[in-house]
Each structure stands twice: as structure tokens, then as C-alpha cells.
């Protein structure tokens, strides 16, 4: 299992467009993924779950991956989040 904390720096946070990109990427991997904010944990492969976090710019999220390609999953999502969802 790998955990990684990240700060959302894009203007939209994890709202519709970024959430769709996030889930599309997450679903390319076999590992399970959860995303946690200060008070909520959701399935990282569910667009409804991601959007229900209500995570906006400047908020910290924690990615929690478990599985055979967990490192690659975390690395890819980290790159996408840190680039402001510009790299897909």
C-alpha cells in the first residue's frame, strides 16, 4: 500500500473536468484507489465519489493505492495533479 499527500493547485480542484480526467487515468490501473480529504474517503475510480469530496484549489488530498501497479498509479496521478490536470 502506498499513501501520498498532494495539494490541489488547479483552479477547479476536483470538480467535473478534473474529476473526469482523474477517474479516467485511475481506471487504467489494476490497483485499488481511495482518495481522502480531511473528513471523507471515497473510491478513487468513481467520478461520483471524487466529485462528492468537494475538493477545491489549495486543499490537501491523500491518495491511497493498493495493488500490483500501485506505484505507477500514484506516480501518474501525482504528475497529472501537479501539472494542474494539463498532462493526460
N, CA, C and O atoms as CSV, one atom per row, in Angstrom:
chain,resi,resn,atom,element,x,y,z
A,1,UNK,N,N,0.853,-1.187,0.000
A,1,UNK,CA,C,0.000,0.000,0.000
A,1,UNK,C,C,0.889,1.237,0.000
A,1,UNK,O,O,1.895,1.298,0.706
A,2,UNK,N,N,0.499,2.214,-0.801
A,2,UNK,CA,C,1.204,3.492,-0.877
A,2,UNK,C,C,0.211,4.605,-0.574
A,2,UNK,O,O,-0.916,4.607,-1.070
A,3,UNK,N,N,0.656,5.562,0.260
A,3,UNK,CA,C,-0.133,6.765,0.548
A,3,UNK,C,C,0.677,7.971,0.111
A,3,UNK,O,O,1.893,8.017,0.297
A,4,UNK,N,N,-0.004,8.942,-0.469
A,4,UNK,CA,C,0.678,10.166,-0.880
A,4,UNK,C,C,-0.251,11.359,-0.687
A,4,UNK,O,O,-1.398,11.350,-1.133
A,5,UNK,N,N,0.265,12.388,-0.013
A,5,UNK,CA,C,-0.475,13.633,0.178
A,5,UNK,C,C,-0.122,14.604,-0.935
A,5,UNK,O,O,1.043,14.753,-1.303
A,6,UNK,N,N,-1.145,15.260,-1.465
A,6,UNK,CA,C,-0.956,16.257,-2.519
A,6,UNK,C,C,-1.852,17.460,-2.248
A,6,UNK,O,O,-2.903,17.334,-1.621
A,7,UNK,N,N,-1.431,18.613,-2.722
A,7,UNK,CA,C,-2.243,19.831,-2.644
A,7,UNK,C,C,-2.773,20.133,-4.042
A,7,UNK,O,O,-2.014,20.168,-5.010
A,8,UNK,N,N,-4.068,20.347,-4.135
A,8,UNK,CA,C,-4.686,20.688,-5.427
A,8,UNK,C,C,-4.362,22.143,-5.761
A,8,UNK,O,O,-4.722,23.050,-5.011
A,9,UNK,N,N,-3.688,22.362,-6.878
A,9,UNK,CA,C,-3.290,23.717,-7.247
A,9,UNK,C,C,-4.022,24.252,-8.476
A,9,UNK,O,O,-3.879,25.423,-8.827
A,10,UNK,N,N,-4.802,23.399,-9.124
A,10,UNK,CA,C,-5.570,23.884,-10.285
A,10,UNK,C,C,-6.801,24.647,-9.787
A,10,UNK,O,O,-7.294,24.384,-8.690
A,11,UNK,N,N,-7.287,25.578,-10.582
A,11,UNK,CA,C,-8.393,26.449,-10.169
A,11,UNK,C,C,-9.680,25.693,-9.836
A,11,UNK,O,O,-10.433,26.119,-8.960
A,12,UNK,N,N,-9.944,24.577,-10.524
A,12,UNK,CA,C,-11.198,23.847,-10.339
A,12,UNK,C,C,-11.157,22.799,-9.233
A,12,UNK,O,O,-12.198,22.253,-8.868
A,13,UNK,N,N,-9.978,22.510,-8.693
A,13,UNK,CA,C,-9.895,21.428,-7.716
A,13,UNK,C,C,-10.282,20.118,-8.378
A,13,UNK,O,O,-9.837,19.828,-9.488
A,14,UNK,N,N,-11.107,19.324,-7.707
A,14,UNK,CA,C,-11.564,18.048,-8.290
A,14,UNK,C,C,-13.041,18.143,-8.669
A,14,UNK,O,O,-13.852,17.303,-8.280
A,15,UNK,N,N,-13.370,19.177,-9.430
A,15,UNK,CA,C,-14.728,19.299,-9.927
A,15,UNK,C,C,-14.840,18.565,-11.262
A,15,UNK,O,O,-13.959,17.766,-11.580
A,16,UNK,N,N,-15.856,18.796,-12.035
A,16,UNK,CA,C,-16.219,17.939,-13.169
A,16,UNK,C,C,-15.086,17.573,-14.130
A,16,UNK,O,O,-14.767,16.391,-14.260
A,17,UNK,N,N,-14.477,18.529,-14.798
A,17,UNK,CA,C,-13.452,18.199,-15.796
A,17,UNK,C,C,-12.245,17.499,-15.167
A,17,UNK,O,O,-11.850,16.433,-15.639
A,18,UNK,N,N,-11.643,18.073,-14.106
A,18,UNK,CA,C,-10.508,17.391,-13.491
A,18,UNK,C,C,-10.888,16.031,-12.890
A,18,UNK,O,O,-10.091,15.093,-12.933
A,19,UNK,N,N,-12.074,15.923,-12.343
A,19,UNK,CA,C,-12.521,14.645,-11.777
A,19,UNK,C,C,-12.626,13.588,-12.868
A,19,UNK,O,O,-12.258,12.433,-12.652
A,20,UNK,N,N,-13.121,13.973,-14.030
A,20,UNK,CA,C,-13.237,13.037,-15.149
A,20,UNK,C,C,-11.859,12.575,-15.616
A,20,UNK,O,O,-11.664,11.391,-15.894
A,21,UNK,N,N,-10.913,13.490,-15.704
A,21,UNK,CA,C,-9.537,13.138,-16.083
A,21,UNK,C,C,-8.935,12.196,-15.044
A,21,UNK,O,O,-8.327,11.183,-15.390
A,22,UNK,N,N,-9.108,12.536,-13.781
A,22,UNK,CA,C,-8.574,11.739,-12.663
A,22,UNK,C,C,-9.092,10.306,-12.730
A,22,UNK,O,O,-8.313,9.355,-12.658
A,23,UNK,N,N,-10.393,10.155,-12.867
A,23,UNK,CA,C,-11.020,8.822,-12.874
A,23,UNK,C,C,-10.625,8.040,-14.130
A,23,UNK,O,O,-10.402,6.831,-14.065
A,24,UNK,N,N,-10.539,8.719,-15.258
A,24,UNK,CA,C,-10.137,8.052,-16.497
A,24,UNK,C,C,-8.739,7.442,-16.343
A,24,UNK,O,O,-8.503,6.305,-16.750
A,25,UNK,N,N,-7.836,8.192,-15.764
A,25,UNK,CA,C,-6.475,7.696,-15.543
A,25,UNK,C,C,-6.476,6.577,-14.506
A,25,UNK,O,O,-5.858,5.535,-14.720
A,26,UNK,N,N,-7.158,6.782,-13.397
A,26,UNK,CA,C,-7.179,5.783,-12.318
A,26,UNK,C,C,-7.687,4.439,-12.809
A,26,UNK,O,O,-7.196,3.393,-12.384
A,27,UNK,N,N,-8.658,4.463,-13.693
A,27,UNK,CA,C,-9.253,3.218,-14.176
A,27,UNK,C,C,-8.383,2.466,-15.184
A,27,UNK,O,O,-8.739,1.361,-15.594
A,28,UNK,N,N,-7.264,3.038,-15.584
A,28,UNK,CA,C,-6.323,2.345,-16.459
A,28,UNK,C,C,-5.427,1.383,-15.671
A,28,UNK,O,O,-4.695,0.586,-16.257
A,29,UNK,N,N,-5.492,1.466,-14.351
A,29,UNK,CA,C,-4.640,0.659,-13.490
A,29,UNK,C,C,-5.460,-0.394,-12.757
A,29,UNK,O,O,-6.655,-0.210,-12.522
A,30,UNK,N,N,-4.810,-1.497,-12.397
A,30,UNK,CA,C,-5.489,-2.579,-11.684
A,30,UNK,C,C,-5.644,-2.316,-10.191
A,30,UNK,O,O,-6.592,-2.804,-9.575
A,31,UNK,N,N,-4.736,-1.560,-9.606
A,31,UNK,CA,C,-4.734,-1.337,-8.161
A,31,UNK,C,C,-6.002,-0.634,-7.686
A,31,UNK,O,O,-6.611,0.146,-8.419
A,32,UNK,N,N,-6.382,-0.924,-6.451
A,32,UNK,CA,C,-7.478,-0.204,-5.809
A,32,UNK,C,C,-6.979,1.185,-5.446
A,32,UNK,O,O,-5.800,1.372,-5.143
A,33,UNK,N,N,-7.878,2.151,-5.478
A,33,UNK,CA,C,-7.508,3.524,-5.159
A,33,UNK,C,C,-8.594,4.170,-4.318
A,33,UNK,O,O,-9.780,4.096,-4.639
A,34,UNK,N,N,-8.170,4.799,-3.247
A,34,UNK,CA,C,-9.071,5.620,-2.442
A,34,UNK,C,C,-8.471,7.015,-2.367
A,34,UNK,O,O,-7.253,7.189,-2.409
A,35,UNK,N,N,-9.342,7.997,-2.254
A,35,UNK,CA,C,-8.915,9.384,-2.109
A,35,UNK,C,C,-9.566,9.918,-0.841
A,35,UNK,O,O,-10.760,9.739,-0.603
A,36,UNK,N,N,-8.749,10.573,-0.046
A,36,UNK,CA,C,-9.210,11.038,1.261
A,36,UNK,C,C,-8.972,12.542,1.397
A,36,UNK,O,O,-7.926,13.060,1.005
A,37,UNK,N,N,-9.954,13.219,1.955
A,37,UNK,CA,C,-9.779,14.603,2.360
A,37,UNK,C,C,-9.842,14.607,3.879
A,37,UNK,O,O,-9.820,13.549,4.508
A,38,UNK,N,N,-9.919,15.771,4.457
A,38,UNK,CA,C,-9.887,15.875,5.907
A,38,UNK,C,C,-10.979,15.043,6.587
A,38,UNK,O,O,-10.765,14.523,7.682
A,39,UNK,N,N,-12.121,14.915,5.961
A,39,UNK,CA,C,-13.231,14.258,6.651
A,39,UNK,C,C,-13.945,13.179,5.843
A,39,UNK,O,O,-15.002,12.703,6.257
A,40,UNK,N,N,-13.382,12.780,4.687
A,40,UNK,CA,C,-14.102,11.835,3.848
A,40,UNK,C,C,-13.127,10.992,3.037
A,40,UNK,O,O,-12.083,11.481,2.605
A,41,UNK,N,N,-13.474,9.713,2.830
A,41,UNK,CA,C,-12.680,8.815,1.987
A,41,UNK,C,C,-13.615,8.182,0.963
A,41,UNK,O,O,-14.687,7.687,1.311
A,42,UNK,N,N,-13.195,8.204,-0.317
A,42,UNK,CA,C,-14.040,7.674,-1.395
A,42,UNK,C,C,-13.225,6.784,-2.331
A,42,UNK,O,O,-11.994,6.786,-2.310
A,43,UNK,N,N,-13.947,6.028,-3.148
A,43,UNK,CA,C,-13.345,5.219,-4.195
A,43,UNK,C,C,-12.763,6.158,-5.252
A,43,UNK,O,O,-13.485,6.968,-5.834
A,44,UNK,N,N,-11.467,6.047,-5.493
A,44,UNK,CA,C,-10.791,6.925,-6.438
A,44,UNK,C,C,-11.079,6.620,-7.894
A,44,UNK,O,O,-10.623,7.344,-8.780
A,45,UNK,N,N,-11.830,5.559,-8.155
A,45,UNK,CA,C,-12.177,5.205,-9.522
A,45,UNK,C,C,-13.629,5.533,-9.852
A,45,UNK,O,O,-14.137,5.152,-10.906
A,46,UNK,N,N,-14.283,6.236,-8.950
A,46,UNK,CA,C,-15.688,6.616,-9.119
A,46,UNK,C,C,-15.806,8.126,-9.284
A,46,UNK,O,O,-15.405,8.884,-8.401
A,47,UNK,N,N,-16.354,8.560,-10.410
A,47,UNK,CA,C,-16.498,10.007,-10.623
A,47,UNK,C,C,-17.429,10.628,-9.595
A,47,UNK,O,O,-17.195,11.747,-9.139
A,48,UNK,N,N,-18.475,9.915,-9.232
A,48,UNK,CA,C,-19.398,10.426,-8.207
A,48,UNK,C,C,-18.663,10.560,-6.878
A,48,UNK,O,O,-18.817,11.555,-6.170
A,49,UNK,N,N,-17.865,9.549,-6.548
A,49,UNK,CA,C,-17.090,9.602,-5.307
A,49,UNK,C,C,-16.135,10.781,-5.291
A,49,UNK,O,O,-16.082,11.528,-4.313
A,50,UNK,N,N,-15.384,10.951,-6.362
A,50,UNK,CA,C,-14.405,12.041,-6.435
A,50,UNK,C,C,-15.092,13.397,-6.340
A,50,UNK,O,O,-14.640,14.272,-5.601
A,51,UNK,N,N,-16.173,13.574,-7.079
A,51,UNK,CA,C,-16.870,14.859,-7.036
A,51,UNK,C,C,-17.513,15.112,-5.679
A,51,UNK,O,O,-17.646,16.263,-5.264
A,52,UNK,N,N,-17.913,14.048,-4.984
A,52,UNK,CA,C,-18.555,14.224,-3.669
A,52,UNK,C,C,-17.579,14.727,-2.608
A,52,UNK,O,O,-17.998,15.185,-1.545
A,53,UNK,N,N,-16.279,14.645,-2.892
A,53,UNK,CA,C,-15.298,15.181,-1.946
A,53,UNK,C,C,-15.420,16.696,-1.811
A,53,UNK,O,O,-15.128,17.263,-0.758
A,54,UNK,N,N,-15.852,17.339,-2.885
A,54,UNK,CA,C,-15.946,18.803,-2.861
A,54,UNK,C,C,-14.584,19.448,-2.656
A,54,UNK,O,O,-14.478,20.477,-1.990
A,55,UNK,N,N,-13.543,18.850,-3.222
A,55,UNK,CA,C,-12.178,19.337,-3.028
A,55,UNK,C,C,-11.869,20.471,-3.998
A,55,UNK,O,O,-12.034,20.327,-5.209
A,56,UNK,N,N,-11.422,21.588,-3.457
A,56,UNK,CA,C,-11.125,22.773,-4.252
A,56,UNK,C,C,-9.654,23.127,-4.196
A,56,UNK,O,O,-8.882,22.495,-3.474
A,57,UNK,N,N,-9.268,24.133,-4.953
A,57,UNK,CA,C,-7.884,24.606,-5.002
A,57,UNK,C,C,-7.358,24.868,-3.599
A,57,UNK,O,O,-8.031,25.475,-2.765
A,58,UNK,N,N,-6.142,24.397,-3.360
A,58,UNK,CA,C,-5.483,24.625,-2.076
A,58,UNK,C,C,-5.745,23.550,-1.037
A,58,UNK,O,O,-5.111,23.550,0.018
A,59,UNK,N,N,-6.666,22.633,-1.313
A,59,UNK,CA,C,-6.973,21.573,-0.352
A,59,UNK,C,C,-6.010,20.414,-0.494
A,59,UNK,O,O,-5.519,20.122,-1.584
A,60,UNK,N,N,-5.747,19.757,0.624
A,60,UNK,CA,C,-4.897,18.568,0.624
A,60,UNK,C,C,-5.766,17.337,0.416
A,60,UNK,O,O,-6.819,17.187,1.037
A,61,UNK,N,N,-5.308,16.461,-0.466
A,61,UNK,CA,C,-5.942,15.158,-0.631
A,61,UNK,C,C,-4.875,14.094,-0.396
A,61,UNK,O,O,-3.682,14.348,-0.562
A,62,UNK,N,N,-5.312,12.920,-0.014
A,62,UNK,CA,C,-4.406,11.788,0.157
A,62,UNK,C,C,-4.831,10.685,-0.798
A,62,UNK,O,O,-5.986,10.259,-0.800
A,63,UNK,N,N,-3.887,10.228,-1.608
A,63,UNK,CA,C,-4.119,9.098,-2.492
A,63,UNK,C,C,-3.650,7.843,-1.775
A,63,UNK,O,O,-2.552,7.816,-1.219
A,64,UNK,N,N,-4.475,6.803,-1.785
A,64,UNK,CA,C,-4.144,5.542,-1.132
A,64,UNK,C,C,-4.351,4.431,-2.155
A,64,UNK,O,O,-5.482,4.113,-2.520
A,65,UNK,N,N,-3.253,3.847,-2.612
A,65,UNK,CA,C,-3.316,2.810,-3.638
A,65,UNK,C,C,-2.812,1.488,-3.083
A,65,UNK,O,O,-1.874,1.438,-2.288
A,66,UNK,N,N,-3.465,0.417,-3.527
A,66,UNK,CA,C,-3.060,-0.918,-3.098
A,66,UNK,C,C,-3.237,-1.877,-4.261
A,66,UNK,O,O,-4.337,-2.034,-4.791
A,67,UNK,N,N,-2.138,-2.518,-4.654
A,67,UNK,CA,C,-2.209,-3.481,-5.738
A,67,UNK,C,C,-0.884,-3.621,-6.457
A,67,UNK,O,O,0.120,-3.030,-6.059
A,68,UNK,N,N,-0.889,-4.407,-7.517
A,68,UNK,CA,C,0.356,-4.733,-8.211
A,68,UNK,C,C,0.977,-3.571,-8.976
A,68,UNK,O,O,2.179,-3.598,-9.241
A,69,UNK,N,N,0.209,-2.559,-9.336
A,69,UNK,CA,C,0.753,-1.398,-10.047
A,69,UNK,C,C,0.506,-0.098,-9.271
A,69,UNK,O,O,0.329,0.970,-9.857
A,70,UNK,N,N,0.497,-0.216,-7.944
A,70,UNK,CA,C,0.192,0.934,-7.085
A,70,UNK,C,C,1.172,2.095,-7.270
A,70,UNK,O,O,0.761,3.255,-7.284
A,71,UNK,N,N,2.459,1.790,-7.413
A,71,UNK,CA,C,3.449,2.856,-7.573
A,71,UNK,C,C,3.224,3.621,-8.870
A,71,UNK,O,O,3.263,4.852,-8.880
A,72,UNK,N,N,2.993,2.908,-9.951
A,72,UNK,CA,C,2.749,3.557,-11.235
A,72,UNK,C,C,1.483,4.411,-11.192
A,72,UNK,O,O,1.446,5.504,-11.757
A,73,UNK,N,N,0.459,3.913,-10.528
A,73,UNK,CA,C,-0.799,4.656,-10.386
A,73,UNK,C,C,-0.569,5.963,-9.631
A,73,UNK,O,O,-0.981,7.031,-10.084
A,74,UNK,N,N,0.089,5.870,-8.482
A,74,UNK,CA,C,0.361,7.076,-7.681
A,74,UNK,C,C,1.248,8.044,-8.459
A,74,UNK,O,O,0.998,9.250,-8.461
A,75,UNK,N,N,2.278,7.525,-9.116
A,75,UNK,CA,C,3.180,8.393,-9.888
A,75,UNK,C,C,2.433,9.135,-10.998
A,75,UNK,O,O,2.630,10.336,-11.184
A,76,UNK,N,N,1.582,8.427,-11.731
A,76,UNK,CA,C,0.844,9.061,-12.832
A,76,UNK,C,C,-0.126,10.125,-12.324
A,76,UNK,O,O,-0.195,11.225,-12.873
A,77,UNK,N,N,-0.877,9.791,-11.269
A,77,UNK,CA,C,-1.827,10.774,-10.725
A,77,UNK,C,C,-1.103,11.968,-10.116
A,77,UNK,O,O,-1.587,13.096,-10.209
A,78,UNK,N,N,0.041,11.738,-9.499
A,78,UNK,CA,C,0.830,12.841,-8.947
A,78,UNK,C,C,1.252,13.789,-10.061
A,78,UNK,O,O,1.135,15.006,-9.919
A,79,UNK,N,N,1.739,13.242,-11.162
A,79,UNK,CA,C,2.156,14.059,-12.302
A,79,UNK,C,C,0.990,14.887,-12.833
A,79,UNK,O,O,1.139,16.077,-13.111
A,80,UNK,N,N,-0.147,14.261,-12.969
A,80,UNK,CA,C,-1.336,14.946,-13.509
A,80,UNK,C,C,-1.811,16.040,-12.551
A,80,UNK,O,O,-2.116,17.151,-12.986
A,81,UNK,N,N,-1.876,15.744,-11.278
A,81,UNK,CA,C,-2.325,16.737,-10.294
A,81,UNK,C,C,-1.341,17.898,-10.214
A,81,UNK,O,O,-1.749,19.059,-10.216
A,82,UNK,N,N,-0.060,17.593,-10.146
A,82,UNK,CA,C,0.945,18.651,-10.033
A,82,UNK,C,C,1.044,19.511,-11.283
A,82,UNK,O,O,1.506,20.651,-11.217
A,83,UNK,N,N,0.618,18.980,-12.417
A,83,UNK,CA,C,0.642,19.765,-13.662
A,83,UNK,C,C,-0.652,20.565,-13.852
A,83,UNK,O,O,-0.830,21.223,-14.877
A,84,UNK,N,N,-1.544,20.508,-12.877
A,84,UNK,CA,C,-2.814,21.217,-12.992
A,84,UNK,C,C,-3.774,20.555,-13.954
A,84,UNK,O,O,-4.624,21.217,-14.551
A,85,UNK,N,N,-3.639,19.237,-14.107
A,85,UNK,CA,C,-4.501,18.427,-14.993
A,85,UNK,C,C,-4.288,18.769,-16.453
A,85,UNK,O,O,-5.182,18.560,-17.272
A,86,UNK,N,N,-3.113,19.295,-16.797
A,86,UNK,CA,C,-2.803,19.610,-18.190
A,86,UNK,C,C,-2.240,18.420,-18.935
A,86,UNK,O,O,-2.399,18.320,-20.152
A,87,UNK,N,N,-1.570,17.494,-18.209
A,87,UNK,CA,C,-0.985,16.320,-18.872
A,87,UNK,C,C,-1.895,15.118,-18.681
A,87,UNK,O,O,-2.172,14.712,-17.553
A,88,UNK,N,N,-2.350,14.562,-19.765
A,88,UNK,CA,C,-3.250,13.411,-19.676
A,88,UNK,C,C,-2.580,12.207,-20.296
A,88,UNK,O,O,-3.165,11.124,-20.328
